[in-house]
């Protein structure tokens, strides 16, 4: 009874919370053309999914798929640990082309203006023609690239394990600027940049979070978590939320970097949080999906996903879609955390799925790529 009363009090409270406006989420656009849907990492899919979802086709890559897929212009693209960037027909799963690199591809591609951009563990960043798969240009960094790219005003931005954030011209590949991310001697950048307005938000494996001007590469502010960050920043309204290896979720004022709250969870956080009006939803390596109160980070509900969670949760309509490293897929009521639909596939999921034109695309850790849609 006490739990029921507490939950009813929470519901009554959120009716009076100020709504957090979505900043540049582009959730009304069908394309899922960049990592986590759009430049602010909104994780909000367009349209709806017809239930029950059914597997319509699958495609076998040559090795594991940790890359998160992107979809636009009737195509779906992803990288594989076999070194290939793949492009499939979004409806049939037929391979249209593949582009080979000299290293594993764990980063998510970016589709923009008829081009597909991706970084590889070989230290190269590639621009490929979306129709033909032919190389347009490439740019060499100092070490492997595991950070997925974002774009803004004709420039593409990504981090490298050489501890730099890069800005390249999307047409030519010419370097606009590069910014060394200070205070870290080992490892580099796994986090992917979020862009809102004219600033970039990115984190490094030392636990630093940076706000950087997109035009100049100058640092506006810098904040700090307690340990390495593999998660990418999520932005909504005036708030930035990110997870850390220190088992905390952090919320910062995105204008000045002031810490608003931090919430301790039972394990470390790889996935990027999904920010809703009343809660931030985050997958944790302990196998649970948690909803945290947006004002102070206190837990609201949690759901057992029967396996570690690396993929980020996605909002589709009023439901949250989430996948686990045991291969469980679930569609969850975003308000109360109750499962509406679920199934399992024969391999785990590390990369964040994509939703495009009524289809759900699942990257399998054993190298199978799945296309799901309604009946």
C-alpha positions in Angstrom: 0.0 0.0 0.0 2.9 2.4 0.9 4.4 1.8 -2.6 1.0 2.5 -4.3 0.6 5.8 -2.3 4.1 6.9 -3.1 3.6 6.2 -6.8 0.3 8.1 -6.8 2.1 11.0 -5.1 4.8 10.9 -7.8 2.2 11.0 -10.6 0.5 14.0 -9.0 3.8 15.8 -8.7 4.9 15.4 -12.3 1.7 17.0 -13.5 3.0 20.2 -12.0 6.7 19.9 -13.2 7.8 22.3 -15.8 8.0 20.5 -19.2 11.6 20.2 -20.6 11.4 21.3 -24.2 13.3 19.1 -26.7 16.2 21.0 -28.2 16.8 20.3 -31.9 15.5 16.8 -31.6 14.2 16.6 -35.2 12.0 13.7 -34.0 9.4 14.7 -36.6 11.8 13.6 -39.3 11.6 10.0 -40.5 15.4 9.6 -41.1 17.5 8.0 -38.4 20.6 9.4 -40.2 23.1 9.7 -37.3 24.1 8.1 -34.1 21.2 8.1 -31.5 18.8 9.7 -34.1 20.0 13.3 -34.3 22.6 15.8 -33.2 21.2 16.3 -29.7 21.0 12.5 -29.2 17.3 12.7 -28.5 16.7 9.0 -29.2 13.2 9.9 -30.3 11.9 7.9 -33.3 9.4 9.1 -35.9 6.0 7.6 -36.2 5.0 4.3 -34.7 5.7 0.5 -34.8 2.9 -1.9 -35.6 2.8 -4.7 -33.1 3.6 -7.5 -32.8 6.9 -7.0 -34.4 8.2 -9.8 -36.6 11.6 -10.6 -38.0 11.3 -10.1 -41.8 14.9 -10.7 -42.9 18.4 -11.0 -41.7 21.9 -10.3 -43.1 25.2 -11.9 -42.2 28.2 -9.7 -41.8 31.7 -11.2 -41.6 32.2 -10.5 -37.9 30.5 -8.9 -34.8 28.4 -5.8 -35.2 28.9 -3.3 -32.3 28.2 -0.3 -34.6 24.8 1.3 -34.2 22.9 1.4 -37.6 21.6 4.6 -39.3 18.9 4.7 -41.9 17.8 7.3 -44.6 17.0 7.4 -48.3 15.7 3.9 -48.3 19.0 2.5 -47.0 20.4 1.2 -43.7 24.1 1.4 -43.0 26.3 0.0 -40.3 29.9 -1.1 -39.6 31.3 -4.4 -38.5 34.4 -5.8 -36.8 35.2 -7.4 -40.2 36.3 -3.8 -41.3 33.4 -3.3 -43.7 30.9 -0.5 -43.9 27.7 -2.1 -45.1 24.7 -0.5 -47.0 21.5 -2.6 -47.3 18.1 -2.0 -48.8 16.0 -0.9 -45.8 13.0 -3.0 -46.9 14.6 -6.2 -48.2 17.9 -6.4 -46.4 19.7 -6.9 -49.8 23.3 -5.7 -49.7 23.7 -2.7 -52.0 27.4 -2.3 -51.4 30.2 -2.7 -48.8 33.3 -0.5 -48.3 36.4 -2.1 -46.7 38.7 -0.4 -44.2 41.8 -1.6 -42.5 40.3 -1.9 -39.1 37.3 -2.8 -37.1 34.3 -0.4 -37.3 32.6 0.1 -34.0 31.5 3.7 -34.6 28.1 4.5 -36.1 28.0 6.0 -39.6 26.4 9.3 -40.5 24.3 9.9 -43.6 24.1 13.4 -45.0 23.7 14.9 -48.5 24.2 11.6 -50.4 27.3 10.7 -48.4 28.0 8.1 -45.7 30.7 9.0 -43.2 32.4 6.7 -40.7 35.5 6.3 -38.6 37.5 3.1 -38.3 39.9 1.5 -35.8 42.6 2.0 -38.5 42.6 5.7 -37.6 41.0 6.9 -40.8 37.8 8.8 -41.2 36.0 8.0 -44.5 33.5 9.7 -46.7 31.7 7.3 -49.1 29.2 7.9 -51.8 25.8 6.6 -50.5 24.7 5.3 -53.9 27.8 3.6 -55.1 29.9 2.9 -52.0 32.9 4.6 -53.7 35.4 6.5 -51.6 35.1 10.3 -51.8 37.8 11.2 -49.4 39.6 10.0 -46.2 41.4 11.7 -43.4 44.0 10.2 -41.1 44.0 10.8 -37.3 46.7 9.7 -34.8 44.9 6.5 -33.5 41.7 4.5 -33.9 38.3 6.1 -34.1 35.5 4.6 -32.0 33.5 7.9 -31.6 30.5 8.3 -33.9 30.2 11.4 -35.9 27.8 14.4 -35.8 27.4 17.2 -38.3 26.7 20.9 -38.1 26.8 23.7 -40.8 28.8 21.6 -43.4 31.2 20.2 -40.9 31.6 16.7 -39.5 32.8 16.2 -35.9 34.2 13.1 -34.1 36.6 12.1 -31.5 39.7 9.9 -31.9 41.8 7.8 -29.5 44.6 10.3 -30.2 42.7 12.5 -27.6 41.5 15.0 -30.1 38.1 16.2 -31.3 38.1 16.8 -35.1 36.1 19.2 -37.3 36.4 18.4 -41.1 34.7 19.9 -44.1 32.0 17.5 -45.3 32.7 18.1 -49.0 36.4 18.0 -49.1 37.6 16.3 -45.9 39.9 19.3 -45.2 40.7 19.9 -41.5 38.8 22.9 -40.1 40.3 22.5 -36.6 41.2 19.9 -34.1 41.1 20.3 -30.3 43.2 18.3 -27.9 41.1 17.2 -24.9 43.3 17.9 -21.9 44.1 16.0 -18.7 44.3 12.5 -20.2 47.4 10.6 -21.2 46.0 7.2 -22.1 43.1 5.8 -24.1 41.2 8.6 -25.8 37.6 9.3 -26.8 34.8 6.7 -27.1 32.0 9.1 -26.4 30.3 10.7 -29.4 29.6 14.4 -29.8 26.2 15.9 -29.3 25.6 19.3 -30.9 22.9 21.8 -29.9 22.9 25.4 -31.1 26.5 26.3 -31.9 28.3 24.2 -29.2 29.5 20.6 -29.0 29.3 18.4 -26.0 31.6 15.4 -25.7 33.3 13.4 -22.9 36.6 11.4 -22.7 37.9 8.3 -20.9 39.4 10.4 -18.1 35.9 11.4 -17.0 35.9 15.0 -18.4 32.8 16.5 -20.1 33.5 19.4 -22.5 31.4 22.1 -24.0 33.2 23.4 -27.1 32.3 26.1 -29.7 31.6 24.4 -33.0 33.0 27.1 -35.2 36.4 27.6 -33.4 37.0 24.6 -31.3 37.5 26.7 -28.2 36.4 25.2 -24.9 33.5 27.0 -23.2 33.4 24.9 -20.1 34.7 21.7 -18.7 33.1 19.4 -16.0 34.1 16.2 -14.4 32.8 12.7 -13.5 34.5 10.3 -11.1 35.8 7.9 -13.7 35.9 7.0 -17.4 33.0 7.9 -19.7 32.0 5.7 -22.6 28.4 7.0 -22.6 27.6 10.0 -24.9 25.9 13.2 -23.8 22.1 13.5 -24.1 20.7 17.1 -24.3 17.2 18.3 -23.7 16.3 21.9 -23.0 18.8 23.3 -20.5 20.0 19.9 -19.2 22.8 17.5 -20.2 22.8 13.9 -18.8 25.5 11.3 -19.1 26.6 8.0 -17.5 30.0 7.0 -16.2 32.1 4.0 -15.3 31.9 5.2 -11.7 28.3 3.9 -11.6 26.8 7.4 -11.5 24.4 9.2 -13.8 25.3 12.9 -13.9 23.0 15.9 -14.8 24.6 19.2 -15.7 23.4 22.7 -16.6 24.3 22.7 -20.3 25.0 26.4 -20.4 27.6 26.6 -17.6 28.5 23.0 -16.7 27.2 23.3 -13.1 26.3 19.9 -11.6 22.6 19.7 -11.0 22.6 16.2 -9.5 24.2 12.8 -9.7 22.6 9.4 -9.0 24.4 6.2 -7.9 23.3 3.0 -9.6 24.4 -0.6 -9.0 26.8 -0.9 -12.0 28.5 1.2 -14.6 26.8 2.9 -17.5 27.7 2.5 -21.2 24.5 3.5 -22.9 23.3 7.1 -23.4 20.3 8.2 -21.3 16.9 9.0 -22.9 15.6 12.3 -21.5 11.8 12.5 -21.1 9.7 15.3 -19.5 9.6 13.7 -16.0 12.4 11.1 -16.0 15.7 10.2 -17.5 15.8 6.6 -18.6 19.1 4.7 -18.6 20.3 1.2 -19.3 22.9 -0.1 -16.8 25.3 -3.0 -16.9 23.5 -4.7 -14.0 20.8 -5.7 -16.5 18.1 -3.2 -15.4 16.6 -0.2 -17.1 16.2 2.7 -14.7 13.9 5.7 -14.7 15.3 8.6 -12.7 13.4 11.7 -11.6 14.5 14.5 -13.9 14.7 17.0 -11.0 16.9 15.2 -8.5 17.9 11.8 -10.0 15.9 9.7 -7.5 14.8 6.3 -8.9 11.1 6.1 -10.1 11.0 2.6 -11.6 13.2 -0.1 -12.9 12.8 -3.1 -15.3 14.8 -6.3 -15.4 16.1 -6.9 -18.9 17.8 -10.2 -18.1 21.2 -9.1 -19.4 23.6 -6.3 -19.4 22.5 -3.2 -21.3 24.8 -1.3 -23.6 22.3 -0.2 -26.2 20.5 3.1 -25.5 16.7 3.2 -24.9 14.6 4.7 -27.7 11.3 6.6 -27.4 8.7 5.6 -30.0 5.2 7.2 -29.3 4.6 6.8 -25.6 6.7 3.6 -25.4 10.4 3.0 -24.8 12.2 0.3 -26.8 15.3 -1.3 -25.2 17.6 -4.2 -26.1 20.0 -6.2 -23.9 23.2 -8.1 -24.4 21.3 -11.4 -23.9 19.2 -10.6 -26.9 16.0 -9.5 -25.2 13.9 -6.9 -26.9 11.1 -5.0 -25.0 8.7 -2.2 -25.6 7.9 -0.5 -22.3 5.3 2.0 -21.1 7.4 5.1 -20.5 5.4 6.3 -17.5 5.2 3.2 -15.3 7.9 0.9 -16.7 5.5 -2.0 -17.6 6.4 -4.1 -20.6 3.9 -4.0 -23.5 5.7 -6.3 -26.0 8.8 -8.4 -25.8 10.8 -11.1 -27.6 14.3 -12.5 -27.9 16.8 -13.1 -30.6 19.6 -15.7 -30.6 22.4 -13.2 -30.1 23.1 -10.3 -27.8 22.9 -6.6 -28.8 25.5 -4.0 -28.1 24.8 -1.2 -30.6 21.7 0.9 -30.3 19.0 -0.2 -32.8 17.5 2.2 -35.3 13.8 2.8 -36.1 13.0 4.1 -39.6 9.8 4.0 -41.8 8.0 1.5 -39.5 11.0 -0.8 -39.4 13.3 -1.7 -36.4 16.9 -2.6 -37.2 18.9 -4.7 -34.8 22.7 -5.2 -34.8 23.7 -8.6 -33.5 26.9 -9.1 -31.5 27.6 -12.3 -33.5 27.4 -10.5 -36.8 23.7 -11.0 -37.8 21.8 -7.8 -38.7 18.0 -8.1 -38.3 15.1 -6.3 -39.9 11.8 -6.3 -37.9 8.5 -4.8 -38.8 4.8 -5.2 -38.0 2.5 -7.9 -39.5 
